[in-house]
Amino acid sequence: MSDTSDPTAVRPFTFDIPDSELDGLRDRILATRWPEEETVKDQSQGTPFATLRALAQYWASEYDWRKVEAKLKALPHFVTEIDGLDIHFIHVRSKHEDALPLLVTHGWPGSVIEQLKIIEPLADPTAHGGDASDAFHLVVPSMPGYGFSGKPSEPGWNPERMARAWGELMKRLGYTRYAAQGGDWGAIVTDIMGVQEPEGLIGIHTNMANAVPPAVMAAIEGGDPVPDDVSLSPEENEAVEQLRSAYADVPYAYQMGTAPQTLAGLVDSPVGLAAFMLDHDWQSLEMISRSFAGEPEGLTRDDVLDNITLFWLTKSAVSAARLYWETAQAGISFFGAKGVRLPVAASVFPTEMYRPPKSWAEKAYPNLIHYNRVPEGGHFAAWEQPGYFVDEVRTGLRPLRG
């Protein structure tokens, strides 16, 4: 990182991981104290023992962090202090001058590594099957507490504060007309940006629409039946069941939302960190388990370990977890409609935790400009199915180009 007397200046950012850090990681993996196998044949007790053993064996003996490090270092990285915290971001300007600036926010258990496969196709569409008119300038920040961004030392960095910071970031970069995109936490931050309407934001794309009606969301969060006066179509009823299943399948979210500091062991044990990060949702876990069993999947073994290794090297497991606590303190809903009035493009991937019906999306986003159900992919859409994701972003945001 270059020296400057003004911390709010946009400064080039560099990072170097010494061999000793990677050697220490390998030693810790090899010294893992293993539990016994689960007593069931499914994932109902969490990350399967066989998956974790296969991951650890590959991580210690074959995985090469330097490969993804080279991909990261090939991109332009910057840092700037916003609201007292250093924010790291990748900034790739398209060679096409009429490109639309696009801010892309990752989620948990993610990082900027989630976006590595989509940066070039979005920034240089003519080299990746698209037209110059579909080009984007990309801004991909690391959320506070994640990756190379600073770790908050005081409470308050919830999605609303983060959304304000992202608006300031785009202003600081000189963008007077831009769009925003997000999935998982990125979807929540992006929706809140849509509510805040920072100067220059003209619309958003989401691959996890925050579209659940208030009465339905209240019933699901309270474990209650949907009120009798709320009429639901078969598709909406299916979405309700998906949400109930999702809320029953996120023990990690309850832990991080109530006592993130208790997860200190994740900064001490790489295999413990991996076990915790893999158990996000049952469909993603099944996919990752198949990958480590040797089956070709949307995410490779290296994809999964690139992200986990970044968490390990930046010691960010607990600082990232606090986002759940911050959001709980602020009373912000994960899936509930936020009140966005700007133009919205929504893409629904078939193995996402819940699939919002178009009827809900139209009510949550009165200026819905695109809604599409994608044939393949899940929660980590940009990472798992970059081709479909890029097509959706290009198509969904095309109406915003002037």
KOLMITI-44921 format. One record per residue (C-alpha): residue number from 1; z, y, x negated. Coordinates in Angstrom, 2 decimals, padded with zeros to 5 digits. Layout:
<sites>
SITE   nr       zz       yy       xx
SITE  NUM        Z        Y        X
...
</sites>
This chain:
<sites>
SITE   nr       zz       yy       xx
SITE    1   000.00   000.00   000.00
SITE    2  -000.97   003.37  -001.47
SITE    3   001.65   006.07  -001.99
SITE    4   001.58   009.15   000.22
SITE    5   003.99   011.94   001.06
SITE    6   003.06   011.63   004.74
SITE    7   004.08   008.27   006.24
SITE    8   002.11   009.08   009.41
SITE    9  -001.12   009.19   007.42
SITE   10  -003.47   006.23   007.78
SITE   11  -003.10   004.40   004.47
SITE   12  -004.93   001.41   002.99
SITE   13  -002.79  -001.72   003.05
SITE   14  -002.93  -004.65   000.66
SITE   15  -000.81  -007.78   000.35
SITE   16  -000.31  -010.42  -002.31
SITE   17   001.38  -013.77  -001.82
SITE   18   002.60  -015.20  -005.15
SITE   19   002.16  -018.88  -005.94
SITE   20   005.94  -019.19  -006.08
SITE   21   006.13  -018.43  -002.33
SITE   22   003.65  -021.18  -001.54
SITE   23   005.36  -023.61  -003.90
SITE   24   008.69  -022.85  -002.25
SITE   25   007.17  -023.46   001.18
SITE   26   005.83  -026.84   000.07
SITE   27   009.21  -027.82  -001.39
SITE   28   010.97  -026.98   001.87
SITE   29   008.47  -029.01   003.89
SITE   30   008.97  -032.02   001.64
SITE   31   012.77  -031.64   001.89
SITE   32   012.76  -031.64   005.71
SITE   33   015.63  -033.49   007.37
SITE   34   013.92  -035.29   010.22
SITE   35   015.37  -036.09   013.66
SITE   36   014.68  -039.39   015.35
SITE   37   011.64  -039.81   017.59
SITE   38   011.75  -038.71   021.21
SITE   39   012.82  -041.31   023.74
SITE   40   009.86  -040.74   026.05
SITE   41   006.12  -041.29   025.78
SITE   42   005.10  -037.79   026.86
SITE   43   005.84  -034.16   025.90
SITE   44   008.76  -033.73   028.29
SITE   45   011.23  -033.51   025.37
SITE   46   009.14  -030.96   023.45
SITE   47   006.94  -031.11   020.37
SITE   48   006.15  -034.79   019.70
SITE   49   007.59  -036.31   016.54
SITE   50   004.21  -037.80   015.56
SITE   51   002.48  -034.42   015.84
SITE   52   005.13  -032.73   013.73
SITE   53   005.05  -035.42   011.04
SITE   54   001.26  -035.23   010.84
SITE   55   001.45  -031.44   010.62
SITE   56   004.06  -031.53   007.85
SITE   57   002.14  -034.10   005.83
SITE   58  -001.06  -032.05   006.01
SITE   59   000.79  -028.76   005.39
SITE   60   002.45  -030.07   002.23
SITE   61  -000.45  -032.05   000.76
SITE   62  -003.81  -030.59   001.85
SITE   63  -003.49  -027.23   003.57
SITE   64  -004.71  -024.23   001.53
SITE   65  -003.35  -020.82   002.57
SITE   66  -005.69  -019.12   000.10
SITE   67  -008.68  -019.84   002.36
SITE   68  -007.44  -017.75   005.26
SITE   69  -005.96  -015.23   002.86
SITE   70  -009.48  -014.65   001.51
SITE   71  -010.77  -014.12   005.06
SITE   72  -008.01  -011.62   005.73
SITE   73  -008.54  -009.77   002.46
SITE   74  -012.26  -009.45   003.18
SITE   75  -011.34  -007.16   006.09
SITE   76  -010.15  -003.54   005.83
SITE   77  -006.39  -003.30   006.42
SITE   78  -004.39  -000.14   007.03
SITE   79  -000.89   000.97   007.90
SITE   80   000.51   004.10   009.51
SITE   81   003.98   005.05   010.68
SITE   82   004.23   005.54   014.45
SITE   83   007.53   006.39   016.15
SITE   84   009.42   005.59   012.97
SITE   85   007.83   002.18   012.32
SITE   86   005.02   001.07   010.03
SITE   87   002.17  -000.37   012.09
SITE   88  -000.33  -002.61   010.32
SITE   89  -003.84  -002.95   011.67
SITE   90  -007.30  -004.22   010.79
SITE   91  -010.01  -001.62   011.36
SITE   92  -013.64  -002.74   011.29
SITE   93  -016.29  -000.17   012.13
SITE   94  -019.61  -001.49   013.36
SITE   95  -022.82  -000.55   011.57
SITE   96  -024.09   000.48   015.01
SITE   97  -023.05   004.10   015.47
SITE   98  -023.03   003.93   019.28
SITE   99  -020.49   001.09   019.21
SITE  100  -017.62   001.27   021.70
SITE  101  -014.18   001.38   020.03
SITE  102  -012.02  -001.53   021.16
SITE  103  -008.31  -002.05   020.55
SITE  104  -007.40  -005.78   020.62
SITE  105  -003.77  -006.95   020.86
SITE  106  -002.56  -010.47   020.07
SITE  107   000.34  -012.36   021.66
SITE  108   003.11  -014.86   020.79
SITE  109   003.13  -017.19   018.95
SITE  110   000.18  -015.32   017.54
SITE  111  -000.90  -012.69   015.06
SITE  112  -004.07  -010.97   013.93
SITE  113  -005.22  -014.43   012.84
SITE  114  -005.95  -015.08   016.55
SITE  115  -008.74  -012.49   016.36
SITE  116  -010.41  -013.47   013.07
SITE  117  -013.21  -015.43   014.79
SITE  118  -014.20  -012.59   017.14
SITE  119  -014.23  -009.57   014.82
SITE  120  -017.66  -010.08   013.27
SITE  121  -019.47  -011.11   016.50
SITE  122  -018.08  -008.10   018.34
SITE  123  -018.68  -005.63   015.51
SITE  124  -022.11  -006.98   014.49
SITE  125  -023.69  -008.48   017.62
SITE  126  -027.24  -008.51   016.22
SITE  127  -026.12  -011.06   013.62
SITE  128  -024.40  -013.19   016.28
SITE  129  -026.80  -013.56   019.17
SITE  130  -026.22  -010.20   020.84
SITE  131  -027.80  -006.78   021.17
SITE  132  -026.90  -003.64   019.27
SITE  133  -025.93  -002.09   022.60
SITE  134  -023.00  -004.54   022.78
SITE  135  -021.41  -003.45   019.48
SITE  136  -017.73  -002.55   019.12
SITE  137  -015.63  -000.80   016.52
SITE  138  -012.57  -003.07   016.23
SITE  139  -008.92  -002.01   015.86
SITE  140  -006.63  -005.06   015.66
SITE  141  -002.95  -004.18   015.15
SITE  142   000.00  -006.41   014.36
SITE  143   002.66  -005.90   017.01
SITE  144   006.01  -004.51   015.80
SITE  145   008.01  -007.34   014.22
SITE  146   004.89  -009.46   013.73
SITE  147   002.86  -010.16   010.60
SITE  148   002.53  -007.19   008.28
SITE  149   003.89  -004.56   010.69
SITE  150   007.39  -003.22   010.23
SITE  151   010.40  -004.95   011.77
SITE  152   012.30  -002.73   014.21
SITE  153   015.86  -001.98   013.09
SITE  154   016.93  -000.59   016.46
SITE  155   016.38  -001.71   020.06
SITE  156   013.69  -000.23   022.24
SITE  157   010.40  -001.64   021.01
SITE  158   009.32  -003.09   024.34
SITE  159   005.72  -003.27   025.67
SITE  160   005.91   000.25   027.14
SITE  161   006.83   001.77   023.78
SITE  162   004.21  -000.37   022.10
SITE  163   001.54   000.81   024.55
SITE  164   002.42   004.44   023.75
SITE  165   002.18   003.63   020.05
SITE  166  -001.26   002.08   020.52
SITE  167  -002.44   005.24   022.29
SITE  168  -001.18   007.29   019.35
SITE  169  -002.89   004.92   016.91
SITE  170  -006.28   005.35   018.57
SITE  171  -005.80   009.12   018.70
SITE  172  -004.87   009.13   015.03
SITE  173  -008.06   007.21   014.22
SITE  174  -010.09   009.89   015.99
SITE  175  -011.26   007.79   018.91
SITE  176  -011.75   009.95   022.00
SITE  177  -013.30   007.23   024.17
SITE  178  -012.27   003.59   023.84
SITE  179  -011.37   000.35   025.62
SITE  180  -008.46  -002.05   025.13
SITE  181  -008.21  -005.84   025.32
SITE  182  -005.39  -008.36   025.31
SITE  183  -004.10  -011.81   026.17
SITE  184  -000.50  -013.06   026.39
SITE  185   001.71  -010.16   025.22
SITE  186  -001.51  -008.32   024.45
SITE  187  -002.41  -008.52   028.13
SITE  188   000.93  -007.00   029.13
SITE  189   000.68  -004.20   026.56
SITE  190  -002.93  -003.55   027.55
SITE  191  -002.08  -003.41   031.27
SITE  192   000.71  -000.96   030.54
SITE  193  -001.73   001.15   028.55
SITE  194  -003.87   001.10   031.68
SITE  195  -000.90   002.45   033.65
SITE  196  -000.02   005.08   031.04
SITE  197  -003.68   006.13   030.72
SITE  198  -003.52   007.61   027.21
SITE  199  -006.20   010.17   026.48
SITE  200  -009.45   008.41   025.63
SITE  201  -008.76   005.03   027.26
SITE  202  -011.62   004.33   029.68
SITE  203  -010.90   000.73   030.71
SITE  204  -009.47  -002.64   029.73
SITE  205  -010.35  -006.31   029.45
SITE  206  -007.73  -009.00   030.02
SITE  207  -007.78  -012.75   029.60
SITE  208  -004.36  -013.11   031.25
SITE  209  -004.51  -010.89   034.30
SITE  210  -001.17  -009.41   035.41
SITE  211  -002.18  -009.77   039.04
SITE  212   000.63  -011.52   040.95
SITE  213   001.63  -009.58   044.10
SITE  214   005.22  -008.22   044.01
SITE  215   006.59  -010.41   046.83
SITE  216   005.11  -013.55   045.29
SITE  217   006.35  -012.63   041.82
SITE  218   009.87  -011.99   043.12
SITE  219   009.93  -015.39   044.84
SITE  220   008.76  -017.22   041.73
SITE  221   011.17  -015.43   039.40
SITE  222   014.03  -016.10   041.82
SITE  223   013.08  -019.72   042.40
SITE  224   012.66  -018.98   046.11
SITE  225   009.95  -019.86   048.64
SITE  226   007.22  -017.31   049.14
SITE  227   008.22  -015.19   052.20
SITE  228   006.84  -016.37   055.53
SITE  229   005.11  -013.05   056.14
SITE  230   003.00  -013.47   052.97
SITE  231  -000.20  -015.30   053.84
SITE  232  -001.72  -017.31   050.99
SITE  233  -005.15  -018.90   050.71
SITE  234  -005.47  -022.40   049.20
SITE  235  -006.53  -020.84   045.89
SITE  236  -003.54  -018.48   045.95
SITE  237  -001.19  -021.36   046.78
SITE  238  -002.57  -023.21   043.76
SITE  239  -001.86  -020.19   041.57
SITE  240   001.72  -020.08   042.89
SITE  241   002.23  -023.71   041.88
SITE  242   000.75  -023.00   038.45
SITE  243   003.21  -020.14   038.00
SITE  244   006.19  -022.24   039.12
SITE  245   005.14  -024.89   036.61
SITE  246   004.72  -022.26   033.90
SITE  247   008.18  -020.83   034.51
SITE  248   009.66  -024.33   034.30
SITE  249   007.82  -025.02   031.04
SITE  250   008.89  -022.09   028.84
SITE  251   012.32  -022.85   027.35
SITE  252   011.29  -020.87   024.26
SITE  253   010.92  -017.73   026.39
SITE  254   014.43  -018.06   027.81
SITE  255   015.86  -018.55   024.33
SITE  256   014.02  -015.57   022.85
SITE  257   014.68  -013.47   025.93
SITE  258   018.44  -014.01   025.84
SITE  259   019.47  -014.75   022.23
SITE  260   016.66  -014.27   019.69
SITE  261   019.06  -013.92   016.76
SITE  262   020.29  -017.47   017.38
SITE  263   016.87  -018.61   016.13
SITE  264   017.77  -017.70   012.53
SITE  265   017.00  -021.27   011.46
SITE  266   013.30  -020.64   012.08
SITE  267   013.27  -018.35   009.05
SITE  268   014.91  -021.10   006.96
SITE  269   013.00  -024.24   007.98
SITE  270   009.18  -024.28   008.03
SITE  271   009.04  -027.51   010.03
SITE  272   011.58  -026.10   012.49
SITE  273   009.40  -023.00   012.80
SITE  274   006.31  -025.14   013.45
SITE  275   008.06  -027.27   016.08
SITE  276   009.16  -024.17   017.96
SITE  277   005.79  -022.40   017.78
SITE  278   003.75  -025.41   018.90
SITE  279   005.70  -025.83   022.14
SITE  280   004.20  -022.83   023.95
SITE  281   002.66  -024.50   026.99
SITE  282   001.93  -028.13   027.70
SITE  283  -001.86  -027.85   027.69
SITE  284  -001.98  -026.02   024.35
SITE  285   000.50  -028.49   022.88
SITE  286  -001.62  -031.41   024.04
SITE  287  -004.70  -029.84   022.45
SITE  288  -002.91  -029.20   019.14
SITE  289  -001.48  -032.72   019.14
SITE  290  -004.98  -034.12   019.55
SITE  291  -006.16  -031.94   016.67
SITE  292  -003.49  -033.31   014.32
SITE  293  -004.36  -036.81   015.52
SITE  294  -007.88  -036.30   014.19
SITE  295  -009.75  -035.32   017.34
SITE  296  -012.06  -032.27   017.24
SITE  297  -010.58  -029.45   019.30
SITE  298  -010.98  -025.71   019.80
SITE  299  -008.18  -025.16   017.29
SITE  300  -008.31  -027.02   013.98
SITE  301  -005.33  -028.05   011.89
SITE  302  -006.06  -025.14   009.57
SITE  303  -006.21  -022.68   012.48
SITE  304  -002.75  -023.72   013.61
SITE  305  -001.24  -023.66   010.13
SITE  306  -002.87  -020.35   009.18
SITE  307  -000.86  -018.68   011.93
SITE  308   002.39  -020.55   011.32
SITE  309   002.16  -019.89   007.58
SITE  310   001.73  -016.16   008.19
SITE  311   004.92  -016.20   010.27
SITE  312   006.66  -018.05   007.44
SITE  313   005.46  -015.79   004.64
SITE  314   006.33  -012.60   006.53
SITE  315   009.71  -013.98   007.71
SITE  316   008.87  -012.73   011.18
SITE  317   010.06  -015.52   013.50
SITE  318   013.19  -013.68   014.68
SITE  319   011.77  -010.15   014.59
SITE  320   008.84  -011.36   016.70
SITE  321   011.13  -013.20   019.11
SITE  322   013.00  -009.99   019.94
SITE  323   010.01  -008.80   021.98
SITE  324   011.10  -011.23   024.71
SITE  325   014.62  -009.79   024.66
SITE  326   013.29  -006.23   024.70
SITE  327   011.07  -006.99   027.67
SITE  328   013.93  -008.61   029.59
SITE  329   016.10  -005.57   028.93
SITE  330   013.36  -003.28   030.21
SITE  331   012.83  -005.39   033.36
SITE  332   009.09  -005.78   032.75
SITE  333   007.37  -008.63   034.59
SITE  334   005.25  -011.09   032.61
SITE  335   002.62  -011.75   035.28
SITE  336   003.30  -009.21   038.03
SITE  337   000.79  -006.51   038.93
SITE  338   001.49  -003.32   036.95
SITE  339  -000.47  -000.72   038.92
SITE  340  -003.53  -000.22   036.69
SITE  341  -006.10   002.13   038.23
SITE  342  -008.56   002.33   035.33
SITE  343  -011.61   000.01   035.27
SITE  344  -010.59  -003.58   034.51
SITE  345  -012.57  -006.63   033.42
SITE  346  -010.78  -009.97   033.88
SITE  347  -011.71  -013.34   032.40
SITE  348  -009.98  -016.50   033.61
SITE  349  -009.91  -019.50   031.26
SITE  350  -009.45  -022.92   032.90
SITE  351  -006.38  -024.15   031.01
SITE  352  -004.52  -020.82   030.95
SITE  353  -000.91  -021.07   032.14
SITE  354  -001.94  -019.64   035.50
SITE  355  -005.37  -018.78   036.87
SITE  356  -005.27  -015.61   038.98
SITE  357  -007.49  -015.77   042.07
SITE  358  -010.06  -013.02   042.47
SITE  359  -008.27  -011.90   045.65
SITE  360  -005.15  -011.10   043.61
SITE  361  -007.16  -009.46   040.82
SITE  362  -008.92  -007.18   043.32
SITE  363  -005.58  -006.01   044.73
SITE  364  -003.89  -005.62   041.33
SITE  365  -006.89  -003.83   039.84
SITE  366  -008.55  -001.66   042.54
SITE  367  -011.24  -000.73   039.99
SITE  368  -012.15  -004.32   039.05
SITE  369  -015.54  -004.22   037.32
SITE  370  -015.76  -007.87   036.23
SITE  371  -014.13  -011.15   037.20
SITE  372  -015.28  -014.49   035.87
SITE  373  -013.94  -018.02   035.58
SITE  374  -014.91  -019.34   032.16
SITE  375  -015.87  -023.03   031.86
SITE  376  -013.77  -023.88   028.83
SITE  377  -010.69  -022.65   026.98
SITE  378  -007.04  -021.87   027.47
SITE  379  -004.21  -019.57   026.54
SITE  380  -005.41  -018.74   023.02
SITE  381  -008.89  -017.82   024.24
SITE  382  -010.17  -015.68   021.35
SITE  383  -008.89  -018.20   018.83
SITE  384  -009.86  -021.39   020.64
SITE  385  -013.17  -020.45   022.31
SITE  386  -014.49  -017.39   020.46
SITE  387  -018.04  -017.82   021.81
SITE  388  -017.01  -017.66   025.44
SITE  389  -014.50  -014.92   024.66
SITE  390  -017.05  -012.70   022.93
SITE  391  -019.50  -013.16   025.79
SITE  392  -016.80  -012.17   028.28
SITE  393  -015.79  -009.04   026.38
SITE  394  -019.41  -007.95   025.97
SITE  395  -020.27  -008.59   029.62
SITE  396  -017.01  -007.35   031.08
SITE  397  -016.96  -004.02   029.28
SITE  398  -020.70  -003.33   029.48
SITE  399  -020.30  -001.11   032.59
SITE  400  -018.10   001.26   030.56
SITE  401  -020.79   002.15   028.06
SITE  402  -022.25   005.58   028.73
</sites>
